[in-house]
Amino acid sequence: MPRSAGLTSRERVRRALRGDAVDRPPFAVWRHFYPDENEGAERLAGTTIAFTTRHRLDIVKYNPRAHYHAEPWGTAYRYAGAARPTLVRYAVRRPDDWRKIGRKPVSAPAFRELLDGLRRVRVALPDVPLLATIFTPLGVLERLGGKERLLADLRARPDAVLAALDAVAETFAALARACVETADGIFLATTSWAQRDTLDQGEYARFGRPFDLRVLAGARGAALNVLHVCGPNARVVELARYDVTAVSWNPRLAGNPNLAAFQGATADRGAIGGLSDAALLARSPAAARREIAEGLAQTRGRRWLAAGGCTIPPESRPEAIDAARDALASRDQIKTSP
């Protein structure tokens, strides 16, 4: 990808997230590509590379099918054209099945496919930071048995669920180590489990945090580890204490800090987000430009990577994506505060 004002995307992201001067704040969005994500690493990597190049994105958050996390244990989904895949079966169908969840090797087919895709993107886009998507262990267990079953069983059968979390954390810590041999870091996503109305503080301290940290430990030393805290009313600032470079979240959802509040509460974490789905779906690009202006006003272009609040809708308008990026690029050189 070409340089802009002498900076590669990697240089721009690194400097921006630590608060140094940049030519413009970096920009990225990511989405699912149905059914390409189920057609092998070559197909998905090619689509990802084309999307990144088309929109001149500053980060590749490599987005494999979400259920890759659970495939090694037997969860299966069905694809039908460009529609979202539908569940065929969960690996965990009875409470006793949690005891059957053991550690899986990095050589599992779904994991090999992920690593192959990362290598293909790295070769094609050597100067663009590359992140490997990994769910937190609670997010993986949801893909193994469903949210309702997991919620019920972690309260009624905590020992069985903790044993499964242990095996899954070991599995994905090893996968994280393998990923960062190629990628710049991991994008650790909490899915809905860090929302305050899903688990209380004590439950997250027992079933969430220790296992999140074990996965992050697998990527220790990577240049760009990102925590994504999903959904509304989420533990964004609390989990920003994790050893990550930046936190991704949706500042526009109820109960979440906006960009300014996050930066005020965290001295050394980059902020990733600021664009709503509505702005990216709007017929007019004015909404995307307006949200970029709001983000610049809140952050002064400092410690901020402009992005969607999560995976953007597949129907997002290319014109809106480009308008958001251009609203950043059209500014004069931004001098950030020390």
Residue, then its C-alpha position, 0 to 999 in steps of 0.5 A: m500500500p502506498r505511503s501518504a506524507g511519508l508514513t506507511s500504515r504501520e508507522r501511522v498506526r503506531r505513532a497515532l496510538r501512542g499520541d505522536a504527530v501523524d499526517r492524519p488519524p488512521f482509519a479502518v473498518w472490517r466486515h464479514f464476507y459471506p460466503d467467501e469466509n467459508e471457501g478457504a484461506e485463499r478466497l477469503a484472503g483475496t477478498t480481504i486484500a481487495f477490500t483493504t486496498r479499495h478503501r485504503l485502510d490502515i489496519v487489516k482486522y482479518n475476519p474469519r468465520a466467527h464459528y471457526h473458534a468452535e469447529p474443532w470441537g464439532t460446532a457446525y454452521r450452514y452457508a446459503g449464498a451471501a446470507r449469514p450462516t445458520l447453525v446446524r449443531y452445537a458441540v455442547r448439547r447437554p450439561d455433561d458435554w462441557r466435561k468433554i471439551g479438551r484442548k485442541p492443537v494448532s494443527a486443527p483444520a480451522f486453525r490452519e486455515l486461519l494461519d494460512g489466511l494471515r500469511r497470505v495477507r501479510v505477503a500482499l500487504p507487508d506495510v499494513p498492520l495485521l490483526a488475528t481475530i480471537f474470541t475470549p474463552l467465554g465467547v468461544l464457549e458460547r459458540l460451543g453451546g449457545k448463550e442460554r445454556l452457558l449462562a445457566d450452566l456456569r451458575a448451576r455447574p460452575d466446575a464443569v464450565l471452568a474446566a471447559l474454559d481452562a481447555v479453551a484458554e490453553t487452546f487459544a493461547a497457543l493459537a495466539r502465539a502461532c498467529v503473532e509469528t505472522a500478524d502484528g497482534i491479536f484482536l481479542a473480542t469479548t462478544s457479549w460477555a463483558q456487558r454488565d447485564t450479562l454477568d455481574q462483576g464477581e462472575y466476570a472476575r471468576f469466569g472471564r478475566p483470568f481466561d482472557l488474560r491467559v489468551l493475551a499472554g499467548a500474544r505477549g510481546a506482539a506490537l499491536n494487541v487490541l481488546h474489543v469490548c462488544g455491545p452496550n453497557a460494557r466494561v470498556v474502561e475496566l478492561a482497558r487495564y489489560d496489557v493491550t495497545a488499544v481498546s475497540w468499542n462502540p462509543r455510541l451505545a448506551g452505557n459506554p464511554n465516548l471517545a473523550a471519556f475513555q481517553g480521560a480515564t486511560a492515560d496510555r491506551g489507544a481508542i478505536g471506534g467512533l463510527s456508527d452502523a447508521a452512518l455507514l448505511a446512510r444514503s448520504p455520506a454526510a453522516a459519516r463525515r459528521e461522526i468523523a468531525e465529532g471524533l476529531a473534536q473529542t480526541r484532537g486526533r490524538r490516540w485515536l484510530a477511526a473505525g466502526g464500533c464492531t464488524i460493520p454491516p455487509e450492506s455498508r455503503p462504499e461511499a460512506i466508508d470512503a467519505a469517513r476516510d477522506a474526512l480524516a485525510s483532508r485535514d492539515q497535518i495534525k500535531t498531537s500533544p505530548 
